[in-house]
Every structure is written in structure tokens, then in C-alpha cells.
Amino acid sequence: MRIQWTILIIIFMNCLYAEDQKKDIELLHHSIQLQGNKYFEKETLYDILNVETNSFFAFWKDDIARINDKLIPTIKDTLVSFYDSEGFYKAKFEIEKNKTTVNIKIRENIPVKINKIEILSDFPINQLVTLKKSHIFKAKEFVEIKSNIAKALLNEGYCSYALDAKAYVDLKRDSVDVKFVLKKGELCTFGETTIKGLKTIDKNIVSSRILAKKGKRYDPKKIKESYAKVFDLDAFDSIVLSTDRKFYNEVPVDLQLVELEKPYHYEIGAGYDTFVGARVHGMISKRNFLGNAQKITLRTSLSQREQLITLDYFKPVLFTLFDYGIDFGTNLGYSNLEYIGFREKKSFIKSYLESQEGRLNLKAGLALENIDISRVDNFKNNQGLVQAVKEGNFLLFYPFVNAVYDARDSKLNPKYGYYLSAYIEYGLPYSDSASAYVKTLLEGRVIHTFGDLTLASVGKYGVVDIRANDMPESKLLFAGGSFFNRAYGFREIGVIGSSTVDSIEGGLSMLNLSFEADYPIWGDLYGAIFSDNTMLTDKSYDFTGDYIHSAGVGVRYMTPIGPFKVDVGWNINDTAQYGISFQIGQSF
């Protein structure tokens, strides 16, 4: 009984508080009424006046628009500024205020329209000038055109241009004449790079990350990419990259750095992975380890299906070859991972050399892996072993090469561009019992946006060519998951027998082709449709097998670190087979 009285008291107090809040709002606000607006919607004018309206979700409340009393004196100036920017220079406003309401009467009158457009330029800007004769002249669009012209010139290396853009308004005739006069000047180049603030890091390490090299054509993208690469060294508290100075047509690069005061970085967390399930993870890293932007990192992860621990070391610019900085890295670790049908226990060490110049990244190295494979009865629907899994211990020693050419406009959420990658590893026949093989993986992505619609296509090719002895099952080819066929979980698809049947056995040849279309629904929320098509066969270089075709829908919510994605895919020939995947970042 006491509990019931407590609940009633809480509800009563909340009602009193809500009523007091409502009274406070009414004391500090006036309701607002608009009349006479024809060209612009009421909601648009509410937005520029900072008028408060009920949320879409508060549908039970009275739909009363209110304005803060402090903003009432600014109403006329705000409306005049807005209507001027939209070409309505003769708009008139009458504002009447009583104790509770502000009434605004608007006479929009005749807008100013474009009479003539004149372009005198030695650089192609016609497509950038989006103004049209007889259309309403909008100052915002005019300013945006000037900005786009400046960006286009800088992107082509012209930093010494002379742009004279004017709009001659005739209010008697309600018309405007627009004139653009442009001289592009000479091509600009980057000058010397000045680096300040270094204490324990050599200049050549930072210089290796600067793409804005002396003598190269000026390009704002190179400046942006240079900043990102210096940031990726993870050795600085502050990075200021400036190209404000200019001598004739040469632009020096000034870099001011502050090295890390607290080099240790810790992470601990818990999450959920669609493959391994719930997991906890931790990480500790020493940045700028022993100076020169070296880094050492210890990672661990624990879940029901996986236990993992790794130790990573990275040294930028181990040496220089043909003026290219060559980085060095090594990974040492142990993992115990349960796949569908088998478990893989693996200890490994990988060492590599890496170089990145512009969009091209090259990595080559050596790896030693000790892999133990054992069978596990963890099949869906209590199915038995569909195909044999070779149990045993495998000691693999192989060199590998990975090349990536990334021409996308963004790694987190690309709208344009393409991406190419190639990976090859060669299992060395160091003994009569060693696994000898060649594994090749190729991938290509193409992305293009038409207005708000983004279209993407991703193609993947894989072949394992076994030269001698057996290979561990985990080294074979599987499909499924957010980067493959989204009607299935990660690596759930083995060798395909038909459009609805696959086994747990890894394949030796693989093709996968995906198509996706993304379109904005509301604000930062996007909708998507996609199709994934996969073939996996049990013979090397055999691409005559059946495909599993899937289709699905998804939503993407845009965040600062990329889109948060939820996809649901179905096998179109067996809709009982479906998958749900979560991911941060695009699959293309």
C-alpha cells in the first residue's frame, strides 16, 4: 500500500512540475502567427526565426508555435536578411505584439530575376555557374558559385587567380545582371616544408608522411592527406599544418608539432560481434616508444568462441629506398577460435615492410604459423558433419605480398571513386610434410553518387592452389557476413552444391559480386537495398559452380566515425535462410 501511495505522490509532483514548466515557458515566450507568406513555407520561416514548435513525437499537445521574448526585437532584421538573400528585396513586414502573441504580416512582392549572365574566363567555369536567366537571383547561390570556382582552381593547382564576380541589381526593373571575370594565373607548386617542435622524432620520419613535396603541383588534397598521415603516426598532441604563405607561385608547407606528453594509451570494453558473440577486450599501447614514433601494443580479446592475445611493434622509416620511406612492423600472438565444424588454435609471428605513396600501399613480409585443427560439433539444427575436416597440426612458413590502391574520396563513407587490392601468399615446401600452396585474393570496388543516390559494386576473387600435402581448413575460402553474402553469418558458406545448399568444407575457388544502393530517408538516416551473389567450388581455378543469390535491405545512420549499418539479407531461393549483420563503416 505504501508503494502505491509513493507512486501516486511521484506522479502528482511530476504533474505540478510539468505545469510549472509550462507556466514558465508561457511567461518567457509569445505565440507567433504568420500571414501572407506564399513563396516560403511556414516551417522554413519558423526555422530561420528560431521558433519553437512541438516535437513530432508530442502529437497529443496543442500545436502552438512560440518564440522566445529575447528574439522578438530581431524578427524584422532576420526576415529582411533572409528575404534579401532569396531575391525578395522589396518584401515588407508588419509586426504587431500583444501580451500573448506576435502577429507577422508579410508582403513578399515581386522577386528580382536574372536578366543577363556574362562570363569572361580563361578557365572552364561555365558548368560551375548554375544561375539561369529568368530565374530568381539568390545571393546564397551566388556566393556558393564563387566558392566553388575558387575550389576548382585550387584543385587544378591555380592559387594565384584573379576572380571578379559582381551582381548588378536594378530594383526599378526587378532584375539583376551577373558578371564573372576570371584570370587563372600561373600554376602553383609546393615549396619547402618547415617542421618545428620535434624533440625525440627525426624530421625524416615526419617528412616521409608529407605528400605536398617541393616542386609538385599545388593540390589541397595533398595537404589534407599529409595531415592525416602525420596524425596516423599517433605521436603528437598537436598538429598544425599551414599553407598560408605564398611567394609568387610557390606555396611553402609549415608544420608545427607538439609531441605526446602522455605516451601510454589504455582501452577496455565489452561488445557484441555477429560471429564470436559477446566479448570483452583490452588494449595497452606505448606511443612514441623509445622515440622516433615507434609504437608497441598489447591486445587481448575474450569471448565464448575466441580467445586472442597479440603483441604488435611498429617502426616508421626503418630505411629509405629511392626516396621512399620503408616502415617495419611485426605481430606476435596466439588465438583459439571456434569456426563452424572445427576449432583452430594458432600461434604466429609476422614481420613486414610497408611503403605508402599517395593512394598506393605496398606491404611484403614473412609469416610463421603453427596451426592446430580439431573437429567441433557446433552445427545449426543439430546437423551432423556434412564434409570431412582434416584434423592435425600444420606448420606454415610463407612470404606474402599485399598491394592496395585506394582512389575513394573517403575511407569511412565513400561517395565516389574506386578501390583495388591484391594479396598473394606462398606456402614454402620447407620439408616433405609441409603444406605447399599459393593463395590469391583480388578485390575491386566502384562507387558513384548521382544526386543523393549512391551506387556501389564490389567484386571478389579467390583461389587456393595446393601444390603438396593438406592445408588447414581455416586457410581455405569461405563466404558470408557483412563483407560477403549478408544472408549468412561470417564464414558460414562453404563449398556450394546448389542455390540453397552449401557444406562446411572450405573452397578452393571463390567469386563474389555485390551491388548496393543507398539513399537518404530522413536527416542522417539512409536506407539501402543490396544483392550479394557467391560461388565457392572445391577445385582450384574452377568457376563453373552454382551461385547462392541473396538480396536484402538495410539502414545506415551517419556518425562522425562512419555509418552505423544494420542489414537483413535473404537467400532469394530459400527465404527461410536469412542473416542480420551490424557494422560501423561501409562495405565498399
FIBA-215888 format. One record per residue (C-alpha): x negated, y, z negated. Coordinates in Angstrom, 3 decimals. Layout:
BEGIN
      east     north        up
         X         Y         Z
...
This chain:
BEGIN
      east     north        up
     0.000     0.000     0.000
    -2.885     2.337    -0.837
    -4.403     1.677     2.583
    -1.148     2.672     4.297
    -0.978     5.939     2.312
    -4.613     6.655     3.181
    -3.896     6.191     6.884
    -0.840     8.469     6.699
    -2.855    11.177     4.914
    -5.628    10.984     7.539
    -3.079    11.278    10.372
    -1.393    14.241     8.639
    -4.722    16.035     8.092
    -5.711    15.452    11.721
    -2.391    16.925    12.874
    -2.974    20.002    10.687
    -6.498    20.347    12.077
    -5.273    19.984    15.665
    -2.558    22.594    15.021
    -5.139    24.991    13.519
    -7.399    24.416    16.532
    -4.505    25.189    18.861
    -3.804    28.441    16.989
    -7.491    29.407    17.142
    -7.502    28.825    20.903
    -4.382    30.925    21.330
    -5.922    33.752    19.273
    -9.137    33.791    21.311
    -7.578    33.181    24.742
    -4.969    34.587    27.103
    -2.956    32.554    29.549
    -3.623    33.566    33.148
    -1.314    33.886    36.165
    -2.421    34.280    39.807
    -0.282    35.709    42.595
    -0.912    36.484    46.247
    -3.828    34.140    46.906
    -3.303    32.382    50.233
    -6.720    31.574    51.666
    -8.211    30.164    48.441
    -6.645    27.527    46.220
    -5.757    28.398    42.645
    -8.219    25.790    41.347
   -11.092    27.444    43.254
   -10.372    30.811    41.672
    -9.976    29.230    38.229
   -13.418    27.704    38.653
   -15.219    30.964    39.511
   -13.412    32.788    36.670
   -14.294    30.024    34.131
   -10.609    29.456    33.399
    -9.872    26.541    31.062
    -7.262    24.010    32.162
    -6.114    20.702    30.735
    -8.172    17.618    31.494
    -6.731    15.159    33.998
    -6.512    12.640    31.136
    -4.483    15.010    28.899
    -1.421    14.715    31.132
     1.020    14.955    28.214
     0.016    18.547    27.354
     1.521    21.694    28.826
    -0.406    22.679    31.949
    -1.379    26.205    30.860
    -4.454    27.915    32.273
    -6.315    30.056    29.727
    -9.221    32.475    29.881
   -11.485    33.464    27.026
   -10.839    37.043    25.909
   -14.535    37.876    26.272
   -14.307    37.175    30.030
   -11.270    39.346    30.736
   -13.326    42.553    31.375
   -15.368    40.665    34.019
   -12.415    39.345    36.052
   -12.320    42.119    38.660
   -16.074    42.197    39.301
   -16.157    38.402    39.586
   -13.288    38.340    42.097
   -14.766    41.197    44.170
   -18.153    39.427    44.306
   -16.557    36.119    45.297
   -14.252    37.543    47.973
   -17.116    39.636    49.433
   -19.279    36.510    49.700
   -16.446    34.797    51.589
   -15.984    37.673    54.065
   -12.925    39.348    52.487
   -14.437    42.796    51.938
   -11.024    44.547    51.863
    -9.484    42.326    49.196
    -7.700    44.245    46.409
    -6.893    43.160    42.860
    -4.409    44.391    40.255
    -4.963    43.114    36.717
    -2.346    43.543    34.010
    -2.805    42.337    30.448
    -0.282    41.986    27.620
    -0.553    40.281    24.241
    -0.482    36.738    25.614
    -1.012    36.803    29.373
    -3.295    38.194    32.083
    -1.474    38.678    35.398
    -3.629    38.995    38.523
    -2.125    40.156    41.822
    -4.327    39.562    44.852
    -4.112    41.090    48.300
    -6.641    39.240    50.393
    -6.168    41.389    53.553
    -7.992    40.686    56.832
   -11.407    38.969    56.572
   -14.483    40.078    58.536
   -15.188    37.825    61.519
   -18.345    37.295    63.559
   -18.402    39.331    66.760
   -21.903    38.619    68.088
   -24.862    36.361    67.274
   -28.295    37.284    68.638
   -31.381    35.063    68.256
   -34.897    36.153    69.255
   -37.345    33.419    68.202
   -40.460    31.576    69.357
   -39.455    28.640    67.111
   -36.350    26.468    67.726
   -33.720    27.616    65.204
   -30.507    27.532    67.254
   -29.306    24.344    65.560
   -30.027    25.855    62.147
   -27.834    28.882    62.837
   -24.463    27.330    62.040
   -22.489    30.591    62.301
   -19.843    30.655    65.062
   -18.292    33.559    66.938
   -14.765    34.468    65.783
   -15.300    32.577    62.516
   -15.128    34.309    59.132
   -18.532    35.646    58.077
   -19.654    34.136    54.771
   -22.650    35.702    53.041
   -23.415    32.433    51.264
   -23.752    30.612    54.594
   -25.897    33.443    55.990
   -28.307    33.214    53.034
   -28.392    29.416    53.312
   -29.311    29.659    57.011
   -32.264    31.924    56.195
   -33.385    29.446    53.548
   -33.099    26.511    55.984
   -35.123    28.379    58.613
   -37.865    29.009    56.054
   -37.874    25.320    55.055
   -38.060    24.189    58.692
   -41.026    26.498    59.351
   -42.904    25.304    56.267
   -42.214    21.651    57.119
   -43.864    22.236    60.505
   -46.857    23.975    58.921
   -45.974    27.632    59.570
   -46.458    29.534    56.313
   -47.267    32.960    57.860
   -43.988    33.508    59.689
   -42.107    36.807    60.002
   -38.314    36.444    59.727
   -35.943    39.401    60.050
   -32.311    38.358    59.609
   -29.627    41.020    59.402
   -25.831    41.190    59.368
   -24.293    44.497    60.556
   -20.793    44.764    59.079
   -18.179    47.073    60.654
   -15.247    47.333    58.242
   -13.232    49.511    60.639
   -13.188    46.713    63.203
   -13.330    43.903    60.619
   -16.297    42.439    62.471
   -19.983    41.665    61.952
   -22.947    41.374    64.335
   -25.653    38.929    63.249
   -29.253    39.089    64.427
   -32.188    36.739    63.787
   -35.704    37.833    64.845
   -38.456    35.297    64.139
   -42.168    35.072    64.886
   -43.585    31.785    63.652
   -47.229    32.915    63.461
   -50.165    30.506    63.431
   -50.273    27.023    61.945
   -51.468    26.912    58.342
   -53.843    24.392    56.777
   -54.656    23.394    53.221
   -57.741    24.937    51.652
   -59.997    23.841    48.805
   -58.489    22.010    45.832
   -59.362    23.531    42.466
   -58.919    21.253    39.438
   -59.088    22.642    35.895
   -58.535    21.226    32.427
   -60.321    17.861    32.719
   -62.308    16.607    29.724
   -62.629    12.803    29.920
   -61.490    12.194    33.506
   -63.681    12.653    36.587
   -62.473    15.072    39.255
   -62.828    12.455    41.988
   -60.104    10.364    40.296
   -57.625    13.221    40.425
   -58.802    14.229    43.919
   -58.023    10.714    45.172
   -54.353    11.432    44.392
   -54.245    14.742    46.279
   -52.771    14.284    49.751
   -52.991    18.013    50.500
   -56.569    17.666    51.808
   -58.603    20.603    53.051
   -58.165    21.175    56.778
   -54.937    19.172    57.006
   -51.806    20.873    58.314
   -49.785    22.553    55.603
   -46.847    20.368    54.555
   -44.631    20.900    51.452
   -44.009    17.140    51.296
   -47.726    16.560    50.753
   -47.617    18.926    47.795
   -44.669    17.088    46.273
   -46.239    13.671    46.865
   -49.568    14.853    45.411
   -47.838    15.935    42.223
   -46.083    12.554    41.960
   -49.349    10.647    42.405
   -51.181    12.675    39.757
   -48.200    12.151    37.457
   -48.375     8.381    38.093
   -51.865     8.289    36.569
   -49.990     8.637    33.250
   -52.924    10.504    31.721
   -51.660    14.098    31.341
   -49.310    16.020    29.078
   -49.015    18.876    31.575
   -49.444    19.115    35.346
   -49.124    22.419    37.196
   -49.752    22.217    40.939
   -49.620    25.561    42.715
   -49.986    26.697    46.337
   -49.054    30.336    45.726
   -52.329    31.759    47.045
   -52.898    32.246    50.763
   -55.897    33.525    52.744
   -54.864    34.245    56.304
   -53.508    30.832    57.361
   -55.268    28.746    54.707
   -53.491    27.675    51.519
   -55.676    26.572    48.576
   -54.356    23.993    46.113
   -54.657    24.884    42.417
   -54.209    22.124    39.851
   -54.126    22.870    36.124
   -54.094    19.796    33.868
   -53.814    19.065    30.161
   -54.976    15.586    29.150
   -52.904    13.449    26.785
   -53.165    14.228    23.093
   -51.327    11.043    22.064
   -52.508     8.222    24.345
   -50.504     5.418    22.721
   -47.048     4.657    24.085
   -44.597     2.206    22.494
   -41.340     0.700    23.671
   -38.953    -1.734    22.065
   -35.454    -2.552    23.179
   -32.725    -5.019    23.948
   -30.695    -5.512    27.088
   -28.969    -7.913    29.394
   -30.253    -9.414    32.626
   -27.907   -11.233    35.007
   -30.490   -14.045    35.334
   -32.035   -14.560    31.888
   -29.114   -13.141    29.866
   -29.523   -11.165    26.642
   -33.128   -10.352    25.850
   -35.391    -8.257    23.659
   -38.611    -6.728    24.874
   -41.528    -4.700    23.602
   -44.480    -2.849    25.070
   -47.547    -1.003    23.822
   -49.964     0.784    26.109
   -53.126     2.830    25.657
   -53.193     5.528    28.323
   -56.492     7.075    29.384
   -58.127     4.046    27.786
   -61.869     4.819    27.405
   -61.342     7.839    29.669
   -61.088     8.177    33.463
   -57.312     7.499    33.389
   -57.767     3.793    32.697
   -54.789     2.033    31.151
   -54.234    -1.162    29.179
   -50.742    -2.505    28.453
   -49.360    -5.407    26.413
   -45.809    -6.522    27.248
   -43.580    -9.182    25.751
   -40.054   -10.340    26.519
   -37.883   -12.928    24.796
   -34.572   -14.447    25.884
   -32.921   -17.861    25.837
   -34.197   -18.651    29.333
   -37.532   -16.845    29.338
   -40.486   -16.135    27.063
   -43.135   -13.847    28.546
   -46.312   -12.106    27.424
   -48.720   -10.205    29.685
   -51.819    -8.048    29.316
   -52.459    -5.561    32.148
   -55.516    -3.430    32.850
   -55.748    -0.686    35.472
   -58.749     1.386    36.567
   -58.244     4.081    39.221
   -61.032     4.588    41.787
   -63.321     1.677    40.991
   -65.242     2.765    44.090
   -64.805     4.822    47.257
   -64.743     3.322    50.752
   -64.663     5.571    53.847
   -63.462     8.448    51.634
   -60.581     6.327    50.291
   -60.356     5.644    46.563
   -60.043     1.932    45.751
   -58.249     1.126    42.481
   -58.707    -2.040    40.430
   -56.209    -3.948    38.328
   -55.888    -7.271    36.573
   -52.956    -9.128    34.960
   -53.295   -11.916    32.409
   -50.291   -13.701    30.981
   -48.079   -16.637    30.053
   -44.429   -17.298    30.897
   -41.916   -20.017    30.115
   -38.948   -19.632    32.448
   -35.911   -21.848    32.992
   -34.610   -21.936    36.575
   -31.581   -23.881    37.797
   -32.639   -27.529    37.675
   -36.200   -27.078    36.377
   -38.423   -25.242    33.930
   -41.682   -23.520    34.811
   -44.431   -22.977    32.258
   -47.152   -20.808    33.716
   -50.396   -19.220    32.607
   -52.014   -16.913    35.124
   -54.637   -14.303    35.899
   -54.537   -11.989    38.905
   -57.073    -9.380    39.937
   -56.635    -6.992    42.818
   -57.975    -3.982    44.692
   -55.494    -1.366    45.842
   -55.532     1.711    48.037
   -52.749     4.111    48.895
   -52.969     6.787    51.551
   -49.800     8.658    52.332
   -46.962     6.219    52.898
   -49.220     3.158    53.274
   -50.105     0.981    50.281
   -52.565    -1.899    50.643
   -53.282    -4.458    47.948
   -55.539    -7.532    48.110
   -56.648    -9.864    45.368
   -57.225   -13.321    43.910
   -54.943   -15.292    41.614
   -55.310   -18.406    39.474
   -52.105   -20.036    38.215
   -51.640   -23.127    36.064
   -48.015   -24.197    36.576
   -46.168   -26.999    34.811
   -42.790   -28.058    36.304
   -40.246   -30.176    34.409
   -36.613   -31.022    35.161
   -33.769   -29.401    33.238
   -30.105   -30.443    33.327
   -28.501   -26.999    33.395
   -26.245   -27.184    36.454
   -22.892   -25.448    36.798
   -19.705   -27.531    36.452
   -21.738   -30.413    34.981
   -23.105   -31.363    38.384
   -25.957   -33.809    38.489
   -29.297   -33.418    40.246
   -28.459   -32.621    43.875
   -32.034   -32.839    45.162
   -35.275   -34.130    43.727
   -37.548   -31.687    41.910
   -41.219   -32.632    41.881
   -42.397   -32.680    38.277
   -46.011   -32.260    37.287
   -48.884   -29.857    36.778
   -50.198   -27.665    39.588
   -53.359   -25.575    39.517
   -53.182   -22.956    42.285
   -56.008   -20.729    43.417
   -55.175   -18.279    46.165
   -56.080   -14.945    47.719
   -53.182   -12.644    48.570
   -52.572    -9.508    50.617
   -49.627    -7.125    50.348
   -49.011    -4.163    52.683
   -46.165    -1.671    52.277
   -45.274     1.269    54.500
   -42.595     3.346    52.804
   -41.090     6.080    55.002
   -37.935     6.589    52.933
   -37.046    10.063    51.711
   -36.605     8.739    48.156
   -37.544     5.570    46.308
   -34.680     5.846    43.818
   -31.788     6.693    46.127
   -32.846     6.960    49.787
   -30.631     8.600    52.387
   -32.942     8.424    55.400
   -35.989     6.530    56.570
   -37.335     3.013    56.750
   -39.439     0.596    54.715
   -41.726    -2.216    55.893
   -43.585    -4.781    53.804
   -45.659    -7.896    54.418
   -47.001   -10.358    51.851
   -49.260   -13.366    52.512
   -50.863   -15.786    50.076
   -53.086   -18.716    50.970
   -53.383   -21.662    48.578
   -57.010   -22.766    48.789
   -57.750   -26.515    49.155
   -60.473   -26.417    46.495
   -60.040   -30.183    45.798
   -58.360   -33.235    47.309
   -55.354   -32.842    44.977
   -54.973   -29.067    45.300
   -51.856   -27.550    46.876
   -52.883   -26.044    50.215
   -50.331   -23.745    51.809
   -49.603   -20.395    53.453
   -46.693   -18.342    52.150
   -45.462   -15.383    54.219
   -42.789   -12.850    53.269
   -41.706    -9.984    55.546
   -39.120    -7.296    54.887
   -37.702    -4.315    56.753
   -35.158    -1.690    55.674
   -33.473     1.067    57.681
   -31.364     3.818    56.077
   -29.478     6.668    57.733
   -26.810     9.068    56.499
   -24.032    10.547    58.626
   -22.446    13.378    56.653
   -21.510    11.741    53.323
   -21.676     8.166    54.671
   -24.942     6.285    54.046
   -25.558     3.146    56.107
   -28.343     0.672    55.362
   -29.615    -2.603    56.773
   -32.161    -4.931    55.142
   -33.795    -7.905    56.845
   -35.957   -10.525    55.080
   -38.066   -13.368    56.486
   -39.925   -16.041    54.582
   -41.928   -19.163    55.455
   -43.898   -21.603    53.326
   -46.266   -23.716    55.421
   -47.516   -26.654    53.280
   -50.873   -27.893    54.573
   -51.705   -30.511    51.919
   -50.115   -32.060    48.801
   -46.972   -30.925    46.997
   -46.160   -27.427    45.813
   -44.490   -26.353    42.564
   -40.752   -25.810    43.051
   -40.990   -22.210    41.778
   -43.241   -21.281    44.726
   -40.623   -22.306    47.290
   -37.962   -19.998    48.722
   -34.637   -19.264    47.034
   -31.932   -16.639    47.550
   -29.174   -14.983    45.589
   -28.974   -11.919    43.365
   -28.722    -8.153    43.791
   -31.534    -8.053    46.397
   -30.322   -11.056    48.416
   -26.900   -12.662    48.558
   -24.648   -10.969    45.993
   -22.037   -13.733    45.891
   -24.602   -15.763    43.908
   -26.841   -15.207    40.886
   -30.597   -14.678    41.051
   -32.302   -17.584    42.905
   -29.131   -19.697    42.783
   -29.180   -20.551    46.505
   -31.432   -23.401    47.564
   -31.567   -25.238    50.896
   -28.247   -24.596    52.669
   -26.248   -27.542    54.006
   -23.214   -25.635    55.289
   -21.459   -22.284    54.927
   -20.184   -23.373    51.489
   -22.791   -25.899    50.256
   -26.373   -25.478    49.068
   -28.742   -27.539    46.921
   -31.112   -26.721    44.058
   -34.113   -27.541    46.257
   -36.282   -24.621    47.309
   -36.545   -23.892    51.026
   -39.494   -23.618    53.393
   -37.888   -21.131    55.806
   -35.594   -18.238    54.982
   -33.729   -15.434    56.732
   -31.525   -12.863    55.044
   -29.718    -9.921    56.631
   -27.705    -7.411    54.593
   -25.575    -4.437    55.604
   -24.204    -1.780    53.272
   -22.162     1.415    53.486
   -21.978     3.912    50.595
   -19.523     6.803    50.402
   -18.758     9.332    47.614
   -15.433     8.831    45.830
   -15.443    11.493    43.137
   -18.356    13.596    41.860
   -21.338    11.320    41.171
   -19.278     8.162    41.699
   -19.774     6.309    45.009
   -18.040     3.313    46.499
   -19.729     0.657    48.626
   -18.919    -2.268    50.898
   -21.541    -4.794    51.921
   -22.242    -8.030    53.743
   -25.060   -10.485    52.905
   -25.998   -13.370    55.206
   -28.516   -16.047    54.197
   -30.169   -19.061    55.812
   -32.510   -21.477    53.985
   -33.892   -24.655    55.545
   -36.187   -27.419    54.297
   -38.645   -27.220    57.213
   -41.308   -24.641    57.920
   -40.511   -22.253    60.800
   -37.045   -23.810    61.193
   -34.395   -21.111    61.682
   -31.637   -23.277    63.154
   -29.747   -23.948    59.911
   -26.349   -22.828    58.689
   -25.706   -19.451    57.062
   -23.909   -18.554    53.865
   -21.966   -15.370    54.595
   -20.765   -13.137    51.783
   -19.016    -9.782    51.550
   -18.166    -7.536    48.677
   -17.506    -4.157    47.138
   -19.350    -2.083    44.592
   -19.545     1.205    42.748
   -22.592     3.414    42.187
   -22.876     6.098    39.537
   -25.675     8.538    40.261
   -28.091     9.174    37.367
   -31.449    11.039    37.201
   -33.296     7.718    37.433
   -31.270     6.424    40.372
   -27.814     4.934    40.872
   -26.351     2.522    38.334
   -24.803    -0.198    40.505
   -22.119    -2.802    39.954
   -21.498    -5.186    42.871
   -18.994    -8.013    43.269
   -19.582   -10.381    46.183
   -17.656   -13.411    47.514
   -18.601   -16.239    49.832
   -16.190   -15.482    52.690
   -15.722   -19.221    53.374
   -15.204   -20.134    49.727
   -13.846   -17.201    47.714
   -13.961   -19.264    44.517
   -17.707   -18.671    44.715
   -18.448   -15.111    43.629
   -21.099   -13.129    41.800
   -21.273    -9.921    39.760
   -24.555    -8.043    39.607
   -25.770    -4.946    37.745
   -28.743    -2.871    38.752
   -30.374     0.549    38.404
   -31.743     1.746    41.744
   -30.748     0.919    45.288
   -31.293    -2.425    47.008
   -32.520    -0.547    50.065
